[in-house]
């Protein structure tokens, strides 16, 4: 894993000091090596921080040139099929000087151009500077599901790309806030798609590549991958055999490493299944790691221990007593954009302690989105079924009744879904601050600048896919919450600790198969979520494991509220976006237990903390 940076500045010379400043601020992403490249005319530079995983020799140094010195690459990620690609490229005449997957990308680009990304199986964000023919062209690409980040800016004639937003800010792009990004954040808890909290910066979306031609100043973005259309020719037995084989191959590919590796083990089905395949392929004795909080029953350490004993892993359990006045402040400061995901704290702790033992860890991320594991899928399916059965008079009554139930109270979202149909029963519950709340939540001046309903319409736009209702929900979560929240959280928390996290269940071949061949009734069957995965898990995991329970990987909200969060929110200064009186009212309602609102306060905290960190 690494950190990358690139800059084209035609009107002022690029210096090594400029490049190093942009890579030094993310030095934790690569503690083993650093490198810079400055073009002969000093208009262009590349920077790299390296965390050595494959080919630990100096031959893997980046920025890496091709054999002619006309193409240079900076790469963050791992290509799991690089050995097969290398053999194919060598048969066509390419000569390699290293054993790294980075060099394979260079020669794949030279052979196939932009189409090279279609041949790569891995997690990746890379930038290629192509100076052939006396011209400068940048080619940037991001992996299919968004496991590695890639920001870019085309501001005042300067083109910049980077692994993290802070690098672009260090390079001089102003921190002017994108108002609609703030609007989206308070609805969704993250900033989706290409949008960024900073107005003049964008994110390259998963499964996309970008071409910037310096002489023309032209920038184009193209999508190279999406989940396939549904096709259903197979039986349950075939589903089980094919998915089992795919998971096994995905895990096997992710065990290629020149440094020690292990696995996160939460005790849930996804991480347990990954650990089981890892143990089977590796031959036992793998290292596994779990985290829990002192004094909290909201963890799965007992299940993790059960799985570890069954698999014979070398298991480490980390029980943390968090000091929120320091820990939450520190971890929230790592985020270049506000993200509502309180599980970033346990993910940070887990990564920190895991890194003491290994450099690479496999995780179970992706199982819920691909195979239908979230409780909100079952809730939306129920609301949709009830809505289909109910006459219009009952639907109208349900909508009327939902308006009287306060946010956070049981039944409100279900009644709303019954009343307003398919998409509403999925989209509406996912909104943290609803449209009708924003009138009193946002300041009047800021409220006039935004479209309060746009975040809901954005999320709903992914529901038009030609899938059954459950797969449409899974698709929307993959395109939004997974890419723009969950994987961002894992990347920041792990990479700050110089730990590489690999996600076998997010192998794009597994995702394609699940959406091409597996209909809803084999993802949630007879009320059992992730039915296919659980059928496979019965072959590898202990029978005592309660496969249908799911507690989640987070900190109990009440624990946060009673110890730290409420007081801290009142310390933040007044700002131009949020009515301070509304914050006080939310805190009062939460503390008096009128409504369960800690998640809204958490959203507020991460935004205000971002303002404090980046705007002063």
Secondary structure, DSSP 8 states (H G I E B T S, - for coil): -EEEEEEEETTS---HHHHHHHHHTTGGG-SSEEEEEE-TTSSEEEEEEE---S--SGGG-SSEE-TTSSEEEEEEEEETTHHHHHHHHHHTT---SSS-HHHHHHHHHHHHGGGGGGG--EEEEEEEEE-GGG--EEEEEE-TT--S--EEEEETTEEEEESSHHHHHHTT----B-HHHHHHHHHHSS--TT--SBTT-EE--TTEEEEEETTTTEEEEEE------------HHHHHHHHHHHHHHHHHHTT--SS-EEEE--SSHHHHHHHHHHHHHHTS--EEEEEEETT---S-HHHHHHHHHHHT-EEEEEEE---HHHHHHHHHTT-SS----THHHHHHHHHHHHTTT-SEEEE-TTHHHHHT--HHHHHHHHHHHHHHHS-HHHHHHHHHHHTTS-TTSTTHHHHHHHHH-TTHHHHHHH-SS-GGGHHHHB-HHHHTTS-TTHHHHHHHHGGGSSS-HHHHHHHHHIIIIIIIIIHHHHHHHHHTTT-EEEEGGG-HHHHHHHHHH--GGGTSBTTBTTHHHHHHHHHHS-TTS-TT----SS--HHHHIIIIIHHHHHHS---SSB-HHHHHHHHHHHHTTSS--HHHHHHHHHHHHHHHHHT-
